[in-house]
């Protein structure tokens, strides 16, 4: 009986993890993102998200720049991703979720509004 319960629990965990991954696959792609009202003003970045070996990977570049900032860790939650990175001398995080067709919204460090739209083509 314990073995059956364990197998059922393991199956449910795997199914839930796969379902969460499918929800966040809508975030895969290239995004034109605006981080609003930062101490440096509004900051525009190009964010690229992809899935490699079952995990989301991401990086961003300030618009019009070749300077790349890698995302060091991505936490996937239901219909939301939280990306962790180092920039401007600080460890930062940004949460994003789909807001409507080909648009995302969220916050940088739970303080600065973030809005973005998918780059087509």
N, CA, C and O atoms as a GROMACS GRO file, in nm:
protein
  484
    1UNK      N    1   0.082  -0.119   0.000
    1UNK     CA    2   0.000   0.000   0.000
    1UNK      C    3   0.087   0.126   0.000
    1UNK      O    4   0.058   0.223  -0.070
    2UNK      N    5   0.194   0.124   0.080
    2UNK     CA    6   0.282   0.240   0.085
    2UNK      C    7   0.350   0.262  -0.050
    2UNK      O    8   0.368   0.376  -0.094
    3UNK      N    9   0.386   0.152  -0.114
    3UNK     CA   10   0.452   0.164  -0.244
    3UNK      C   11   0.356   0.225  -0.346
    3UNK      O   12   0.398   0.310  -0.426
    4UNK      N   13   0.230   0.184  -0.346
    4UNK     CA   14   0.131   0.238  -0.438
    4UNK      C   15   0.111   0.387  -0.413
    4UNK      O   16   0.103   0.466  -0.508
    5UNK      N   17   0.103   0.426  -0.288
    5UNK     CA   18   0.088   0.566  -0.253
    5UNK      C   19   0.209   0.648  -0.299
    5UNK      O   20   0.194   0.758  -0.351
    6UNK      N   21   0.327   0.593  -0.280
    6UNK     CA   22   0.449   0.660  -0.325
    6UNK      C   23   0.450   0.678  -0.477
    6UNK      O   24   0.480   0.787  -0.527
    7UNK      N   25   0.416   0.571  -0.550
    7UNK     CA   26   0.414   0.579  -0.696
    7UNK      C   27   0.309   0.679  -0.744
    7UNK      O   28   0.334   0.753  -0.839
    8UNK      N   29   0.194   0.682  -0.682
    8UNK     CA   30   0.090   0.776  -0.719
    8UNK      C   31   0.136   0.920  -0.693
    8UNK      O   32   0.112   1.008  -0.776
    9UNK      N   33   0.200   0.943  -0.580
    9UNK     CA   34   0.251   1.076  -0.548
    9UNK      C   35   0.358   1.118  -0.648
    9UNK      O   36   0.357   1.232  -0.694
   10UNK      N   37   0.449   1.029  -0.681
   10UNK     CA   38   0.554   1.060  -0.778
   10UNK      C   39   0.493   1.092  -0.916
   10UNK      O   40   0.538   1.186  -0.983
   11UNK      N   41   0.394   1.015  -0.956
   11UNK     CA   42   0.328   1.039  -1.084
   11UNK      C   43   0.261   1.177  -1.085
   11UNK      O   44   0.273   1.250  -1.184
   12UNK      N   45   0.191   1.212  -0.978
   12UNK     CA   46   0.123   1.342  -0.970
   12UNK      C   47   0.225   1.457  -0.975
   12UNK      O   48   0.200   1.559  -1.039
   13UNK      N   49   0.338   1.441  -0.907
   13UNK     CA   50   0.441   1.543  -0.909
   13UNK      C   51   0.495   1.564  -1.050
   13UNK      O   52   0.511   1.677  -1.095
   14UNK      N   53   0.523   1.455  -1.120
   14UNK     CA   54   0.574   1.463  -1.258
   14UNK      C   55   0.470   1.527  -1.350
   14UNK      O   56   0.505   1.610  -1.434
   15UNK      N   57   0.346   1.489  -1.336
   15UNK     CA   58   0.240   1.545  -1.421
   15UNK      C   59   0.224   1.694  -1.395
   15UNK      O   60   0.208   1.771  -1.489
   16UNK      N   61   0.228   1.735  -1.270
   16UNK     CA   62   0.216   1.877  -1.234
   16UNK      C   63   0.335   1.955  -1.288
   16UNK      O   64   0.317   2.066  -1.340
   17UNK      N   65   0.455   1.900  -1.277
   17UNK     CA   66   0.575   1.968  -1.328
   17UNK      C   67   0.566   1.985  -1.480
   17UNK      O   68   0.601   2.091  -1.531
   18UNK      N   69   0.521   1.883  -1.550
   18UNK     CA   70   0.508   1.892  -1.695
   18UNK      C   71   0.402   1.995  -1.734
   18UNK      O   72   0.420   2.067  -1.832
   19UNK      N   73   0.294   2.001  -1.659
   19UNK     CA   74   0.188   2.098  -1.687
   19UNK      C   75   0.239   2.240  -1.666
   19UNK      O   76   0.210   2.328  -1.747
   20UNK      N   77   0.314   2.263  -1.560
   20UNK     CA   78   0.371   2.396  -1.535
   20UNK      C   79   0.466   2.434  -1.648
   20UNK      O   80   0.465   2.549  -1.693
   21UNK      N   81   0.546   2.342  -1.694
   21UNK     CA   82   0.641   2.369  -1.802
   21UNK      C   83   0.566   2.408  -1.929
   21UNK      O   84   0.609   2.500  -2.000
   22UNK      N   85   0.456   2.341  -1.959
   22UNK     CA   86   0.380   2.375  -2.078
   22UNK      C   87   0.322   2.516  -2.068
   22UNK      O   88   0.322   2.590  -2.166
   23UNK      N   89   0.272   2.554  -1.948
   23UNK     CA   90   0.218   2.688  -1.929
   23UNK      C   91   0.324   2.794  -1.958
   23UNK      O   92   0.296   2.893  -2.024
   24UNK      N   93   0.444   2.773  -1.909
   24UNK     CA   94   0.550   2.871  -1.925
   24UNK      C   95   0.616   2.867  -2.062
   24UNK      O   96   0.693   2.957  -2.095
   25UNK      N   97   0.588   2.765  -2.142
   25UNK     CA   98   0.644   2.760  -2.277
   25UNK      C   99   0.591   2.875  -2.362
   25UNK      O  100   0.652   2.909  -2.464
   26UNK      N  101   0.479   2.934  -2.324
   26UNK     CA  102   0.427   3.050  -2.396
   26UNK      C  103   0.522   3.169  -2.383
   26UNK      O  104   0.514   3.264  -2.460
   27UNK      N  105   0.612   3.164  -2.285
   27UNK     CA  106   0.707   3.273  -2.262
   27UNK      C  107   0.831   3.260  -2.350
   27UNK      O  108   0.911   3.354  -2.359
   28UNK      N  109   0.849   3.146  -2.415
   28UNK     CA  110   0.966   3.125  -2.499
   28UNK      C  111   0.960   3.220  -2.619
   28UNK      O  112   0.857   3.234  -2.684
   29UNK      N  113   1.073   3.284  -2.646
   29UNK     CA  114   1.080   3.376  -2.758
   29UNK      C  115   1.162   3.498  -2.724
   29UNK      O  116   1.234   3.501  -2.624
   30UNK      N  117   1.152   3.600  -2.809
   30UNK     CA  118   1.224   3.725  -2.789
   30UNK      C  119   1.122   3.833  -2.756
   30UNK      O  120   1.018   3.845  -2.820
   31UNK      N  121   1.154   3.912  -2.653
   31UNK     CA  122   1.062   4.011  -2.600
   31UNK      C  123   1.128   4.149  -2.594
   31UNK      O  124   1.244   4.161  -2.554
   32UNK      N  125   1.055   4.250  -2.632
   32UNK     CA  126   1.096   4.389  -2.615
   32UNK      C  127   1.034   4.435  -2.483
   32UNK      O  128   0.913   4.454  -2.473
   33UNK      N  129   1.119   4.454  -2.382
   33UNK     CA  130   1.072   4.476  -2.245
   33UNK      C  131   1.112   4.615  -2.196
   33UNK      O  132   1.225   4.659  -2.217
   34UNK      N  133   1.017   4.684  -2.131
   34UNK     CA  134   1.043   4.814  -2.071
   34UNK      C  135   1.029   4.802  -1.920
   34UNK      O  136   0.925   4.762  -1.867
   35UNK      N  137   1.138   4.838  -1.850
   35UNK     CA  138   1.138   4.842  -1.704
   35UNK      C  139   1.118   4.989  -1.667
   35UNK      O  140   1.203   5.072  -1.700
   36UNK      N  141   1.009   5.020  -1.601
   36UNK     CA  142   0.968   5.159  -1.581
   36UNK      C  143   1.011   5.214  -1.445
   36UNK      O  144   1.018   5.142  -1.345
   37UNK      N  145   1.040   5.345  -1.445
   37UNK     CA  146   1.060   5.422  -1.322
   37UNK      C  147   1.177   5.376  -1.236
   37UNK      O  148   1.171   5.386  -1.113
   38UNK      N  149   1.285   5.325  -1.298
   38UNK     CA  150   1.404   5.287  -1.222
   38UNK      C  151   1.482   5.415  -1.188
   38UNK      O  152   1.454   5.520  -1.245
   39UNK      N  153   1.579   5.408  -1.098
   39UNK     CA  154   1.662   5.526  -1.070
   39UNK      C  155   1.733   5.580  -1.196
   39UNK      O  156   1.769   5.697  -1.201
   40UNK      N  157   1.754   5.493  -1.297
   40UNK     CA  158   1.815   5.536  -1.423
   40UNK      C  159   1.708   5.575  -1.526
   40UNK      O  160   1.741   5.594  -1.643
   41UNK      N  161   1.584   5.586  -1.484
   41UNK     CA  162   1.474   5.616  -1.576
   41UNK      C  163   1.416   5.486  -1.631
   41UNK      O  164   1.439   5.378  -1.576
   42UNK      N  165   1.342   5.496  -1.740
   42UNK     CA  166   1.288   5.377  -1.805
   42UNK      C  167   1.401   5.306  -1.880
   42UNK      O  168   1.480   5.370  -1.950
   43UNK      N  169   1.407   5.175  -1.864
   43UNK     CA  170   1.514   5.095  -1.926
   43UNK      C  171   1.450   4.996  -2.022
   43UNK      O  172   1.364   4.917  -1.983
   44UNK      N  173   1.494   5.001  -2.148
   44UNK     CA  174   1.443   4.910  -2.252
   44UNK      C  175   1.545   4.801  -2.278
   44UNK      O  176   1.661   4.831  -2.306
   45UNK      N  177   1.503   4.673  -2.269
   45UNK     CA  178   1.592   4.560  -2.295
   45UNK      C  179   1.524   4.463  -2.391
   45UNK      O  180   1.402   4.458  -2.401
   46UNK      N  181   1.606   4.386  -2.459
   46UNK     CA  182   1.558   4.276  -2.542
   46UNK      C  183   1.588   4.148  -2.466
   46UNK      O  184   1.704   4.115  -2.442
   47UNK      N  185   1.483   4.077  -2.428
   47UNK     CA  186   1.492   3.955  -2.348
   47UNK      C  187   1.468   3.834  -2.437
   47UNK      O  188   1.370   3.829  -2.510
   48UNK      N  189   1.559   3.737  -2.430
   48UNK     CA  190   1.544   3.613  -2.507
   48UNK      C  191   1.530   3.497  -2.410
   48UNK      O  192   1.616   3.477  -2.323
   49UNK      N  193   1.421   3.421  -2.424
   49UNK     CA  194   1.394   3.306  -2.339
   49UNK      C  195   1.384   3.182  -2.427
   49UNK      O  196   1.316   3.184  -2.530
   50UNK      N  197   1.452   3.075  -2.387
   50UNK     CA  198   1.444   2.948  -2.461
   50UNK      C  199   1.444   2.833  -2.362
   50UNK      O  200   1.484   2.850  -2.246
   51UNK      N  201   1.401   2.718  -2.406
   51UNK     CA  202   1.403   2.598  -2.322
   51UNK      C  203   1.510   2.505  -2.378
   51UNK      O  204   1.506   2.465  -2.494
   52UNK      N  205   1.608   2.471  -2.292
   52UNK     CA  206   1.716   2.380  -2.330
   52UNK      C  207   1.726   2.271  -2.226
   52UNK      O  208   1.733   2.299  -2.106
   53UNK      N  209   1.726   2.147  -2.270
   53UNK     CA  210   1.735   2.031  -2.180
   53UNK      C  211   1.628   2.036  -2.071
   53UNK      O  212   1.654   2.000  -1.957
   54UNK      N  213   1.509   2.083  -2.107
   54UNK     CA  214   1.397   2.085  -2.014
   54UNK      C  215   1.392   2.203  -1.919
   54UNK      O  216   1.299   2.215  -1.839
   55UNK      N  217   1.490   2.292  -1.927
   55UNK     CA  218   1.494   2.409  -1.838
   55UNK      C  219   1.491   2.537  -1.918
   55UNK      O  220   1.547   2.545  -2.027
   56UNK      N  221   1.426   2.639  -1.862
   56UNK     CA  222   1.427   2.769  -1.928
   56UNK      C  223   1.563   2.835  -1.908
   56UNK      O  224   1.622   2.828  -1.800
   57UNK      N  225   1.612   2.897  -2.013
   57UNK     CA  226   1.736   2.975  -2.013
   57UNK      C  227   1.702   3.111  -2.070
   57UNK      O  228   1.614   3.123  -2.156
   58UNK      N  229   1.770   3.215  -2.024
   58UNK     CA  230   1.740   3.349  -2.074
   58UNK      C  231   1.862   3.440  -2.066
   58UNK      O  232   1.959   3.412  -1.996
   59UNK      N  233   1.854   3.548  -2.142
   59UNK     CA  234   1.955   3.653  -2.141
   59UNK      C  235   1.887   3.780  -2.190
   59UNK      O  236   1.784   3.774  -2.257
   60UNK      N  237   1.946   3.895  -2.155
   60UNK     CA  238   1.893   4.017  -2.212
   60UNK      C  239   2.004   4.115  -2.246
   60UNK      O  240   2.113   4.111  -2.189
   61UNK      N  241   1.973   4.202  -2.341
   61UNK     CA  242   2.064   4.307  -2.386
   61UNK      C  243   1.989   4.439  -2.377
   61UNK      O  244   1.872   4.445  -2.414
   62UNK      N  245   2.053   4.544  -2.328
   62UNK     CA  246   1.990   4.676  -2.341
   62UNK      C  247   1.963   4.704  -2.488
   62UNK      O  248   2.046   4.673  -2.573
   63UNK      N  249   1.848   4.761  -2.519
   63UNK     CA  250   1.812   4.788  -2.659
   63UNK      C  251   1.924   4.868  -2.726
   63UNK      O  252   1.971   4.968  -2.672
   64UNK      N  253   1.966   4.823  -2.843
   64UNK     CA  254   2.070   4.890  -2.920
   64UNK      C  255   2.211   4.863  -2.871
   64UNK      O  256   2.304   4.934  -2.909
   65UNK      N  257   2.230   4.762  -2.786
   65UNK     CA  258   2.361   4.732  -2.730
   65UNK      C  259   2.395   4.585  -2.750
   65UNK      O  260   2.306   4.500  -2.759
   66UNK      N  261   2.525   4.555  -2.755
   66UNK     CA  262   2.570   4.416  -2.762
   66UNK      C  263   2.604   4.361  -2.624
   66UNK      O  264   2.640   4.244  -2.611
   67UNK      N  265   2.594   4.445  -2.520
   67UNK     CA  266   2.626   4.402  -2.384
   67UNK      C  267   2.519   4.304  -2.335
   67UNK      O  268   2.402   4.341  -2.319
   68UNK      N  269   2.560   4.181  -2.311
   68UNK     CA  270   2.466   4.075  -2.274
   68UNK      C  271   2.470   4.050  -2.124
   68UNK      O  272   2.577   4.043  -2.064
   69UNK      N  273   2.351   4.038  -2.063
   69UNK     CA  274   2.340   4.002  -1.922
   69UNK      C  275   2.274   3.865  -1.914
   69UNK      O  276   2.157   3.851  -1.950
   70UNK      N  277   2.347   3.763  -1.867
   70UNK     CA  278   2.286   3.630  -1.856
   70UNK      C  279   2.196   3.622  -1.733
   70UNK      O  280   2.223   3.684  -1.630
   71UNK      N  281   2.090   3.546  -1.746
   71UNK     CA  282   2.003   3.515  -1.633
   71UNK      C  283   2.065   3.394  -1.565
   71UNK      O  284   2.084   3.290  -1.628
   72UNK      N  285   2.098   3.406  -1.436
   72UNK     CA  286   2.170   3.298  -1.368
   72UNK      C  287   2.078   3.186  -1.321
   72UNK      O  288   2.122   3.072  -1.306
   73UNK      N  289   1.949   3.218  -1.296
   73UNK     CA  290   1.856   3.116  -1.250
   73UNK      C  291   1.715   3.159  -1.288
   73UNK      O  292   1.682   3.278  -1.286
   74UNK      N  293   1.631   3.062  -1.323
   74UNK     CA  294   1.491   3.090  -1.352
   74UNK      C  295   1.406   2.996  -1.269
   74UNK      O  296   1.421   2.874  -1.276
   75UNK      N  297   1.317   3.053  -1.192
   75UNK     CA  298   1.221   2.976  -1.112
   75UNK      C  299   1.088   2.976  -1.186
   75UNK      O  300   1.031   3.082  -1.214
   76UNK      N  301   1.040   2.856  -1.218
   76UNK     CA  302   0.911   2.845  -1.287
   76UNK      C  303   0.802   2.819  -1.186
   76UNK      O  304   0.809   2.725  -1.106
   77UNK      N  305   0.701   2.903  -1.191
   77UNK     CA  306   0.582   2.885  -1.109
   77UNK      C  307   0.464   2.880  -1.202
   77UNK      O  308   0.479   2.898  -1.323
   78UNK      N  309   0.347   2.857  -1.148
   78UNK     CA  310   0.229   2.847  -1.233
   78UNK      C  311   0.203   2.979  -1.304
   78UNK      O  312   0.170   3.079  -1.240
   79UNK      N  313   0.219   2.980  -1.436
   79UNK     CA  314   0.192   3.094  -1.522
   79UNK      C  315   0.283   3.214  -1.493
   79UNK      O  316   0.249   3.327  -1.529
   80UNK      N  317   0.396   3.193  -1.428
   80UNK     CA  318   0.490   3.300  -1.394
   80UNK      C  319   0.632   3.245  -1.396
   80UNK      O  320   0.654   3.129  -1.360
   81UNK      N  321   0.727   3.328  -1.437
   81UNK     CA  322   0.867   3.292  -1.420
   81UNK      C  323   0.935   3.404  -1.342
   81UNK      O  324   0.899   3.521  -1.355
   82UNK      N  325   1.033   3.367  -1.261
   82UNK     CA  326   1.113   3.464  -1.188
   82UNK      C  327   1.257   3.442  -1.232
   82UNK      O  328   1.311   3.333  -1.217
   83UNK      N  329   1.318   3.548  -1.286
   83UNK     CA  330   1.453   3.541  -1.338
   83UNK      C  331   1.548   3.615  -1.245
   83UNK      O  332   1.520   3.728  -1.203
   84UNK      N  333   1.660   3.552  -1.212
   84UNK     CA  334   1.760   3.609  -1.122
   84UNK      C  335   1.885   3.643  -1.203
   84UNK      O  336   1.929   3.564  -1.286
   85UNK      N  337   1.942   3.762  -1.177
   85UNK     CA  338   2.060   3.806  -1.252
   85UNK      C  339   2.136   3.911  -1.172
   85UNK      O  340   2.087   3.962  -1.071
   86UNK      N  341   2.257   3.943  -1.220
   86UNK     CA  342   2.343   4.043  -1.156
   86UNK      C  343   2.358   4.160  -1.253
   86UNK      O  344   2.401   4.141  -1.368
   87UNK      N  345   2.324   4.281  -1.208
   87UNK     CA  346   2.338   4.400  -1.293
   87UNK      C  347   2.356   4.524  -1.207
   87UNK      O  348   2.303   4.532  -1.096
   88UNK      N  349   2.430   4.619  -1.258
   88UNK     CA  350   2.454   4.746  -1.187
   88UNK      C  351   2.508   4.725  -1.046
   88UNK      O  352   2.484   4.806  -0.957
   89UNK      N  353   2.582   4.614  -1.026
   89UNK     CA  354   2.642   4.587  -0.895
   89UNK      C  355   2.548   4.522  -0.794
   89UNK      O  356   2.582   4.514  -0.676
   90UNK      N  357   2.431   4.477  -0.839
   90UNK     CA  358   2.332   4.419  -0.748
   90UNK      C  359   2.282   4.284  -0.798
   90UNK      O  360   2.276   4.261  -0.919
   91UNK      N  361   2.247   4.197  -0.705
   91UNK     CA  362   2.173   4.076  -0.739
   91UNK      C  363   2.026   4.117  -0.750
   91UNK      O  364   1.968   4.169  -0.654
   92UNK      N  365   1.966   4.093  -0.865
   92UNK     CA  366   1.830   4.138  -0.892
   92UNK      C  367   1.743   4.020  -0.936
   92UNK      O  368   1.794   3.914  -0.971
   93UNK      N  369   1.613   4.041  -0.933
   93UNK     CA  370   1.520   3.943  -0.987
   93UNK      C  371   1.404   4.015  -1.054
   93UNK      O  372   1.366   4.126  -1.014
   94UNK      N  373   1.349   3.949  -1.155
   94UNK     CA  374   1.236   4.005  -1.229
   94UNK      C  375   1.133   3.896  -1.249
   94UNK      O  376   1.166   3.786  -1.296
   95UNK      N  377   1.008   3.924  -1.215
   95UNK     CA  378   0.900   3.830  -1.238
   95UNK      C  379   0.824   3.871  -1.363
   95UNK      O  380   0.802   3.990  -1.387
   96UNK      N  381   0.785   3.773  -1.442
   96UNK     CA  382   0.709   3.798  -1.564
   96UNK      C  383   0.598   3.695  -1.577
   96UNK      O  384   0.614   3.578  -1.541
   97UNK      N  385   0.485   3.740  -1.628
   97UNK     CA  386   0.375   3.649  -1.660
   97UNK      C  387   0.305   3.700  -1.784
   97UNK      O  388   0.307   3.820  -1.811
   98UNK      N  389   0.243   3.612  -1.860
   98UNK     CA  390   0.169   3.658  -1.978
   98UNK      C  391   0.052   3.746  -1.932
   98UNK      O  392  -0.018   3.711  -1.837
   99UNK      N  393   0.032   3.860  -2.000
   99UNK     CA  394  -0.080   3.947  -1.962
   99UNK      C  395  -0.192   3.942  -2.065
   99UNK      O  396  -0.310   3.955  -2.029
  100UNK      N  397  -0.158   3.925  -2.190
  100UNK     CA  398  -0.254   3.905  -2.298
  100UNK      C  399  -0.174   3.854  -2.417
  100UNK      O  400  -0.055   3.828  -2.405
  101UNK      N  401  -0.238   3.840  -2.532
  101UNK     CA  402  -0.170   3.784  -2.648
  101UNK      C  403  -0.040   3.859  -2.678
  101UNK      O  404  -0.040   3.979  -2.701
  102UNK      N  405   0.069   3.784  -2.677
  102UNK     CA  406   0.201   3.835  -2.711
  102UNK      C  407   0.246   3.954  -2.626
  102UNK      O  408   0.323   4.038  -2.673
  103UNK      N  409   0.199   3.960  -2.501
  103UNK     CA  410   0.242   4.063  -2.408
  103UNK      C  411   0.271   3.999  -2.273
  103UNK      O  412   0.209   3.900  -2.235
  104UNK      N  413   0.366   4.059  -2.201
  104UNK     CA  414   0.400   4.012  -2.066
  104UNK      C  415   0.401   4.133  -1.973
  104UNK      O  416   0.416   4.247  -2.016
  105UNK      N  417   0.387   4.103  -1.844
  105UNK     CA  418   0.396   4.209  -1.743
  105UNK      C  419   0.455   4.149  -1.617
  105UNK      O  420   0.455   4.028  -1.599
  106UNK      N  421   0.505   4.235  -1.531
  106UNK     CA  422   0.562   4.188  -1.406
  106UNK      C  423   0.630   4.302  -1.332
  106UNK      O  424   0.595   4.418  -1.348
  107UNK      N  425   0.729   4.265  -1.251
  107UNK     CA  426   0.800   4.364  -1.171
  107UNK      C  427   0.947   4.326  -1.160
  107UNK      O  428   0.983   4.209  -1.157
  108UNK      N  429   1.030   4.429  -1.154
  108UNK     CA  430   1.171   4.413  -1.119
  108UNK      C  431   1.180   4.437  -0.969
  108UNK      O  432   1.136   4.542  -0.921
  109UNK      N  433   1.235   4.344  -0.896
  109UNK     CA  434   1.247   4.344  -0.750
  109UNK      C  435   1.118   4.388  -0.680
  109UNK      O  436   1.121   4.463  -0.582
  110UNK      N  437   1.005   4.342  -0.731
  110UNK     CA  438   0.873   4.372  -0.674
  110UNK      C  439   0.845   4.520  -0.659
  110UNK      O  440   0.759   4.560  -0.581
  111UNK      N  441   0.918   4.604  -0.734
  111UNK     CA  442   0.907   4.747  -0.714
  111UNK      C  443   0.886   4.826  -0.843
  111UNK      O  444   0.808   4.921  -0.845
  112UNK      N  445   0.955   4.787  -0.950
  112UNK     CA  446   0.949   4.863  -1.074
  112UNK      C  447   0.866   4.787  -1.178
  112UNK      O  448   0.898   4.672  -1.209
  113UNK      N  449   0.760   4.850  -1.231
  113UNK     CA  450   0.674   4.781  -1.328
  113UNK      C  451   0.750   4.742  -1.454
  113UNK      O  452   0.836   4.816  -1.503
  114UNK      N  453   0.718   4.625  -1.506
  114UNK     CA  454   0.779   4.573  -1.629
  114UNK      C  455   0.666   4.538  -1.726
  114UNK      O  456   0.569   4.472  -1.690
  115UNK      N  457   0.681   4.584  -1.850
  115UNK     CA  458   0.585   4.550  -1.956
  115UNK      C  459   0.664   4.514  -2.079
  115UNK      O  460   0.769   4.572  -2.106
  116UNK      N  461   0.613   4.419  -2.156
  116UNK     CA  462   0.684   4.379  -2.276
  116UNK      C  463   0.591   4.322  -2.380
  116UNK      O  464   0.479   4.282  -2.352
  117UNK      N  465   0.643   4.321  -2.504
  117UNK     CA  466   0.568   4.259  -2.613
  117UNK      C  467   0.663   4.172  -2.693
  117UNK      O  468   0.783   4.199  -2.702
  118UNK      N  469   0.607   4.067  -2.751
  118UNK     CA  470   0.686   3.973  -2.829
  118UNK      C  471   0.739   4.039  -2.955
  118UNK      O  472   0.668   4.113  -3.023
  119UNK      N  473   0.867   4.012  -2.985
  119UNK     CA  474   0.929   4.061  -3.108
  119UNK      C  475   0.893   3.960  -3.217
  119UNK      O  476   0.926   3.842  -3.206
  120UNK      N  477   0.826   4.007  -3.320
  120UNK     CA  478   0.783   3.920  -3.430
  120UNK      C  479   0.895   3.911  -3.534
  120UNK      O  480   0.969   4.006  -3.558
  121UNK      N  481   0.904   3.792  -3.593
  121UNK     CA  482   0.997   3.776  -3.703
  121UNK      C  483   1.122   3.718  -3.665
  121UNK      O  484   1.210   3.699  -3.749
   0.00000   0.00000   0.00000
